[in-house]
Structure formats: C-alpha cells, structure tokens
Amino acid sequence: MLFERAKKIFPGGVNSPARALKHLPAPLVAQGAEGPYLYTDRGRLVDYCLAFGAVILGHGHPRVREAVEAQLRRGWIYALLTEQEVEFAERIRRHVPSVEKMRIVNTGTEATMNAVRLARGYTKRDVIIKFDGNFHGSHDYVLVKAGSGAATWGVPTSAGIPQDVVKLTVVVPYNDVEAFYKAVREVGERLAAVIVEPIAGNYGLIIPDRDFIKALREETERVGALLIFDEIITGFRVGLGGAQEHFGVRPDLTTLGKVIGGGFPIGVFGGRGDVMDLVAPSGPVYNAGTFNAHPVSVAAGLATLRELETGQPYKTANEAAEKIAKAVEDVAGRAGFDVVVKQIASMFQLYFKKGHVKTPQDVRESNERLYLKLHELAIKHGVYLTPSQYEVNFTSAAHTGDVVEETIAALERAFTELKSQIG
Ligand SMILES: Cc1ncc(COP(=O)(O)O)c(C=O)c1O
C-alpha cells in the first residue's frame, strides 16, 4: 500500500499535515484532476477543497494550461526581470489599489514572513498582534495559536519556536473589538503591526463584523503601527478587490497567494509605496529568492486574472456556493441535525452546532466528530468536502449547475446515512 511506503519516508506519511486525513484509515491518493473533479484511489470526487483555495477556475483550466505551455516553450526560469511579471503586478495593483508596490515570492508563508519583517523594519518596533485561529503560514512569527492544520492537529503553538520570538507575537481573540483595544493599550509603543485575515478561512469560515475591521484600521493608524491584511485566501476570491474592497478598508500592507498563482506556487507582499521602498535592493529590509516571480507561476497567474476579469468565473462559483450552503441547511435540517452554515462568495463551511458562528470559540464548540464522519460519508458518495471543520470549502468556475445538483444529491445521502449511523 502506498501509504505504508509513504510513512517510511515522510513524517506522518505526507508532505503537509492537512493531507493526512487523520479520521480516515489512509490519506487519499490523487491520480488526476479535471474541472470540478479530483480522481483518486477512492474514485471520482467533486472537489470542494480545491487545493485549499488555490484553484478558482477549476482544475486543468485550458487558458491556464495554454499559458503554462507557452511559457515552457520559452524556457521556464531566467532569474531576470520579465515583461510578464510587470504586467501581472500592474493588473494586481489595478484591482487592489492599496498595493502600490509589491514583491512576488513563492508561497503565502514567505509573503507574511516578509510583510511582518518589513513592518518591523519600517516602524523600528518589534511586537505584532495576530488573532486566535488566524493562520498566516508556517513560520515562527505567526505560528502561535494558529488555525488550519495547526488547529486540526491541536498544535496551538509549534515546538521549536524560541520563547523570545513567541513573546513578540501577542494573540488576541478574533472579532472582539474590546479585546483588541485592550491589547493595543497593553503593547503600547512597541506595536509594529497587526496582521489579520480580514475574513477568516482557517478556522472554518468566520466573517467578522465590519466594526472589528474598522477598529483595526483606526487603532493601528492612531498608534503608528501598520495594518497587514492577509488576503492569501480572500484575495481575488471574494472578488477582484478582495476583502479590503468588501469592507472598504485600505490596509498598509497586503499578502496574496493561492488564487493569483492559478494553482502554481506564488506569494505576494505589497502595499504603501513608501513602506515597500524599504525592501532590498531599494532599502534595508532583506528579501531575495531564486524562484521569486517564477515565470510559470506568473504565466498561470496572469491567465487566471484575465479570466477572472470577465466576471463569469465569480458568477458560477458564487452561485454554486450559495446553492450548496442553502441546500446543506435544508438537507441537514430534514435529517434532524442542528447545523450552522456560513457562506460568502465562493467559500462556505458547515458546523454541527446550534446558534451562530462569529468567533473561533464558536467553531470549537461545534461537533467535530460529526463533521469528520460526514466528510468520510461524502467521499463514499462522490464528494470531497474540505477535510476539517477548521478549513473552508471552496467552489470554482467549473462547479456548474449540474455539478451542484450532483453534490446536493450526494450530500443528502451522506446526511441520511450519518443519521442512521448515530441513531
Ligand atoms: C490566510 C493564509 N495565509 C498564509 C497561508 C500560507 O500560505 P502557503 O501555504 O502558500 O505558504 C495560508 C495557507 O493556507 C493562508 O490560508
């Protein structure tokens, strides 16, 4: 069995924790992907994980494939400036005007690491505030009370991070304005930056109050700290302008990733021109990378942005998420479950609980066991939901009406079976 071999060579048998699917006997093995479907050792599955949000046009989109193939014909790495990356960046800036200047890196993790370093370099201060359950990648500055796989595996703060580093990251409850004001008062003059997922997609889906986001902007401005929006999930996902457009708030720095690489590795950190000018070689804050602005990722990203600009992908993907969210409420209700469903644009998540979901604590109070059981049953019926209640489901432009119907029918069967199993 492949997993046995994999366990002998990879820690836990995988190369990223969220792939381990600890509630199943073995992780899924991928064989291919096309449109809305993943082809796996458990058969064809409608994909709602979509590489944790990296895919928005659907798998193997022809425009992206053509762009990548064309790039391969021209060679695939130069480590020099290219016209294509300038065009790509200009397009990003057109849609996200707070990003006046940017640096293109390889992953979201690199993007947030550099954004925090830059904020510290700019303000000459050292403490950052992050929020409980927000996930900003796997580096020392932010891997404190993080969401995503860290929450699924119950690893609130990674081993191996020096106490001196942990001390510089103050963790505050998400979507709690009073707690935030208090933390800002306590940190005082040492506050370099506040980093936040403006819509949280790593502790399930949590859509914060507008007042919370506004408070972040006003307070950081008042105390001379920078506001970093981590839009690695939400950027070009909740719309071309991301969550900052949705809330009408302009952060000082933004991080992007996932969608903008069209399924290839990418990260971007960018923002105010005066702050970005501190990045090497124009300034003293160092960032460099052999693979920065990799031509294949940029080609895939550019093709993706062009498609998104037509508006059609958002229309299809958002409609799919809306319909499924509504159907899950109905289907779960009919099967006799208390379920809360949250949805925005092409993201949704369901929680086995009564009441509402506005904070990470609300997510923790959901019945995780039922979610994982549902996940397993959905696979049996041909649907791959995101593998944890601490992650989020995504739809894509390939999730057309017929695929949505197929999904709803499969979920109905899964909920019914779940009910009969738990009695
Ligand atoms: C909001 C957010 N920030 C940062 C990251 C890290 O990005 P990457 O996995 O590309 O390093 C993620 C990944 O899930 C994310 O969701």
The ligand as an SDF file (V2000), in Angstrom:
LIG
                    3D

 16 16  0  0  0  0  0  0  0  0999 V2000
   -4.5370   33.1770    5.1730 C   0  0  0  0  0  0  0  0  0  0  0  0
   -3.3200   32.3660    4.8500 C   0  0  0  0  0  0  0  0  0  0  0  0
   -2.1100   32.9130    4.9920 N   0  0  0  0  0  0  0  0  0  0  0  0
   -0.9910   32.2420    4.6830 C   0  0  0  0  0  0  0  0  0  0  0  0
   -1.0330   30.9510    4.2350 C   0  0  0  0  0  0  0  0  0  0  0  0
    0.2300   30.2300    3.8810 C   0  0  0  0  0  0  0  0  0  0  0  0
    0.3110   30.0900    2.5010 O   0  0  0  0  0  0  0  0  0  0  0  0
    1.2100   28.9320    1.8430 P   0  0  0  0  0  0  0  0  0  0  0  0
    0.5540   27.6340    2.1870 O   0  0  0  0  0  0  0  0  0  0  0  0
    1.2150   29.2360    0.3740 O   0  0  0  0  0  0  0  0  0  0  0  0
    2.5740   29.0630    2.4530 O   0  0  0  0  0  0  0  0  0  0  0  0
   -2.2630   30.3240    4.0960 C   0  0  0  0  0  0  0  0  0  0  0  0
   -2.3430   28.9160    3.6420 C   0  0  0  0  0  0  0  0  0  0  0  0
   -3.3000   28.2090    3.8510 O   0  0  0  0  0  0  0  0  0  0  0  0
   -3.4370   31.0510    4.3990 C   0  0  0  0  0  0  0  0  0  0  0  0
   -4.6470   30.4870    4.2910 O   0  0  0  0  0  0  0  0  0  0  0  0
  1  2  1  0
  2  3  1  0
  2 15  2  0
  3  4  2  0
  4  5  1  0
  5  6  1  0
  5 12  2  0
  6  7  1  0
  7  8  1  0
  8  9  2  0
  8 10  1  0
  8 11  1  0
 12 13  1  0
 12 15  1  0
 13 14  2  0
 15 16  1  0
M  END
$$$$
